[in-house]
């Protein structure tokens, strides 16, 4: 459980399935582990500076809405499969593998 959920904070984007995550499929950078070939599972440590609208319910529950990323820096990326990091992680626009049955 994330610290945000443990503290009772909910982002408006976490409320349920409302389509892909912001920016998904919009040409954002993807990662590829050159050690094991992983394209899907990475631990990404990032530093962000954001502006957000905090909406508190009468009961005190916080929902973060209209969050805008003002600045973002990727500090490290580590492969979840083999633990490789730094130079072993390639950054680019990699296509997802096509299953053999198609």
Secondary structure as GFF3:
##gff-version 3
##sequence-region A 1 102
A	DSSP	alpha_helix	3	6	.	.	.	ID=ss1
A	DSSP	beta_strand	9	11	.	.	.	ID=ss2
A	DSSP	three_ten_helix	12	14	.	.	.	ID=ss3
A	DSSP	beta_strand	30	33	.	.	.	ID=ss4
A	DSSP	beta_strand	42	56	.	.	.	ID=ss5
A	DSSP	beta_strand	62	79	.	.	.	ID=ss6
A	DSSP	three_ten_helix	86	88	.	.	.	ID=ss7
A	DSSP	beta_strand	89	92	.	.	.	ID=ss8
###
